[in-house]
Amino acid sequence: MVRENPCKTGAVNIHYHSYDAVIVGAGGAGMRAAIETAGKMRTAVITKLYPTRSHTGAAQGGMCAALSNVEEDYWEWHAFDTVKGSDYLGDQDAIDVMCREAIDAVVDLEHFGLPFSRTPDGKIDQRRFGGHTRNHGEAPVRRACYAADRTGHMILQTLYQRCVASGVNFFNEFQVFDVLFEGEGEDRRAAGVVAYEMATGDLHVFASKGVLFATGGFGRIFQISSNAHTLTGDGPALLFARGIPLEDMEFYQFHPTGIYGIGILLTEGARGEGGILRNGLGERFMERVAPTVKDLAPRDMVSRAIHAEIREGRGAGPNKDYVYLDLTHLPPEQIDAKLPDISGFVRTYLGLEPKTDPIPIQPTAHYAMGGIPTNVNGEVVIDSAGTVLPGLYAAGECACVSVHGANRLGTNSLLDINVFGRRGGRRMAEYVAGVDHPSVGKEAAGDVRDRIEQIKASNGKEKVAALRAELQQAMMRDASVVRTAESLENASRVLAELRERYRDISIDDKGSVFNFDLTEAIELGSLLDLAGTLLAGAMARNESRGAHWRDDYPVRDDANWMKHTLAYREPDGTVRLEYKPVVGGRYQPMERKY
């Protein structure tokens, strides 16, 4: 039974709740974790959006597993592709877990009722995807299980239905603004969260034995992004502010095929179905870059190839600043059956017909390989020795296991949320069963209340939207697909100025009901902090690896940089870096050729 005890403190009502397990975020990872705890303990899922609006629903192309439904395949081949795709920064013990459990994860979803696309004999159909090969690189393999180009949407709906059937308690349109701990030093453990209710402006203290963060990515630090406007890195930023390190934040993936100018994603599945990338001269330029797999090379390589075509004057359009995704040679019925959603996007946003017109595209900020450090059971670790902070968990894009290393292969994201959402939920259920409830009261909301009242009372001259736009422009210009020391220093100077100006913000809406002025002001603070960790890690890493490409250090340096970055926030707001070794395994580093 939930206990709610409202009290009046200043202008803000504060409510108290007691749960065994609290999950922050209702995307794929959060709901998959909730399925593991529901029915075993009192579980609350707190989400800033209605669950079926979570960003998992934007994933299009598929979820990979070595089912061998269409072609011969083995999980070890999948693991090799993931290690190689990560540019050898992925931890091979975690990668083995993910690829081995991928098959069961897909079967679970099928049993939950997910309507996968089917082969003529009724099996789950599979398509090709970038970087997925047979027998350690011989040729592309059909490994991506899919539901047309709506795979993420189907996963989200399926998991939500399962959660509702399991009696999960959802707190929709509640935004978590603080995480609570009990004890000090080695006795420190997670104790709950403080959330802001959008509909009323009230604060809610959720006391809990276990807390799992599944809050997604932070693509909104960039100007052109496939991420929804809500993806502002709330979870990682909260924990970073409370002394938890963030891992490998310099590695941010740019998806090659975002709609030109706006970044809305056009799935890699389009190339898996036979789509071709062409420059302004009509050339299939990926034949020069990856002669074996061509347009199905890993995303970091394709994005850099597009960047090179534009930089060298072979782009398309009046400013020669994009290339084309060409589907015009595909049968119209194939586009209708396999790519209905992206076809609609192109017609809506560009006014083009993908069956007859090539589609203008450019790389778009897509996925954070870095995030909250965890082990393979979703437990948050706080140092290079792998020390676990009891009661605290993370899963999905906000977490860093690390299975993606320096570059994530397409379809491994939907796999990640299901494998490690399930593992994190199970481990949290085990932990919660053996500990007492923390001592947390309504007074725990005091810091959040004071921050809200300070923002509302401010008469500063700076506006949140203007600062956010300047941040996004600087990060897109100087810290995106290609970086140098000079560009990163430029971005760092802009960030320092924005931090100072952020102290002088004000908001127009002083009310309590759906005050997006307020929530966006707090989200901007998260974006500034996370941009700082990205820039610090990128400045220090003097090599090129995966999605982190330094034009001034264009070679991968395994002797000095085969290690993960850990970024800590210092009391003065600066970033301190430490490092920990990559976990090796059966696959030794080699040059990435496709």
C-alpha positions, 0 to 999 in steps of 0.5 A: 500500500502506498503511503501519501502524506501531503504537507505544506512547505512554502508554496510547494506540497510535498507527498511521501511514498514508500516502495520496495523498488523504484524505476526511473524511466518507462522506456524499454529498459525500465519496463523490462526491469519492472516486469522482473520486479512486478508481483514480487514487491511493491514497484513504482515506475516514475516517468516524465512521459506517458510510457508509450511516448518513450523514445524506445518507440522511435527505434525502427530497424530491428533487434539482433539475435543469432536465431539462424531463422534465415541464414546460418548464424552463431552468437559467437559471430555476433559477439565478434562483430560487436567487439570489432564494431566497438573498435575493441573498447567493448568489455568482452565479458559483457558482450558475451553475456549480451550476445548469448542471451539475445536469443532468449530476449527475442523469444521472451518478446515473442511470448509477450505477444510482439508481432514480429515480421515473419518468413513465409514459413512463419518464423521471425524474419531477419534482415541485414544490418551494418557491421553484422557479418557471418563467420567473422567478416566474410559477408553481411548476415541476416541477424536483425529481427524486426517488425517492419520499420516499427520495431521499437514501437512494437517493443514499447507497446508490448512491454507496456501491456505486460507491465499493466497486466502485471500490476506495475504502478506508473507515475506518469509525467513525474520528473525526477530531480534528485536521488537520495542516499542513506549512510556514508562511505562503505555504508552508503546505499540508494534510498529513493528519489524526489520527483516533480509532478507536472500536473500540479507542481507538487513534489513527491519523495519516493523512499525505496530499497532499490532505485534503477535508472533507465532514463535514456540518452542526451542527444539534445546537446547537439543541434541535429539529433534523432533524439526527442526533445525530452532526451536531456540526460536527466539520470546520468546528470543527477548521479554525476552531481551526487558523486557517481562517475560517468564512463566513456562520455566522449563516445557519441554516435552519429547515425549516418542517415538523418533527414537533412536539416532536422535529423529525424532518423531513417533506419539503417534497415533501409540499407539492409533492404538494399538502399544505397548512399550516393554523393552529389555526383551519383557515386556509390562512395561507400564502395571505396570505404568498405568494399566488402559490406559497402553501405552496411559498414558500421555507423561511425565509418559511414558517418565519417565517409559522408562527412568526407564527401561533403568536406571534399566538395562531392556533396549534393544540394545548393550548398553541397552539404548533404548526400543521398539515400537512394531507394528508387531501385527497390520494388515499390511493394518492398518499400511499402511492406518493409519501410512504411514509416520512414517513407511517410517521414520523407513525404511529410518533412521533405515533400519527396516520394522515396520510390522515385526521389533520392532522399537528402540525408546527413549524420544525426546525433543518435546514441550515447555509448557512455553513461552510468557505469554498471556491471553485467547485472545492472549494478552501478559501480563507482570506481575503477575497481568495480565497487558496487553502490548498494541499491543503485542500478542502471540499464539502457542508453543511460548506462555503460556496461560497456557492450558498445565500447567506442561505437554501437552496432545497429540493433544492439540498442534494442537488445541492450535494453532487453538483456540488461533491463531484465538482468538489472530488474532481477538483481534489484529484486534479489537485493531488495528482498534482503534489506531493510527499508531506508529512513527517508522523510518528507524533508528530503525534498528540501533541496529540490524545493529550494532550487525550484523556488530560486528559479521561479524567483529569479529576475535574470536576463538570460533565457533558457532557449537561447542558451540551449541553442548556443550549446547545441550549435557549438557542440554540433560545429566543434565536437560531433563527427570529426574533432580536433584539439582546436575545435574542442577548445572552442567548444569548451570556451563556449561551454564555460561562457554558457555556464556563467550565463546559466547562473543568470537565467529567468523563466516567464512561467511562475505557475505550478501546472505543466510548467515546462519553462521550469523543467527545461531550465533544470534540463539545461543544467543537465545538458551543460554538465554532460557536455562538459564530461564529453569535452573533457574526455575527448580533449584527453583522448589523443587518438581516434577510436570508433565514434571519437575521431580526432583529425589531429590524432587519426590513428587508434593507439592501443598502447596508451588508450585501450582503457575506459574513461571515468569522469568525476565532478569536482566540488567547483564543477570541473571534471576530473578524469580517471581510467580503468582497463578494458576487459579483454577476451577471445578476440584480439585487437586488429585493424577494422576493415569491412 
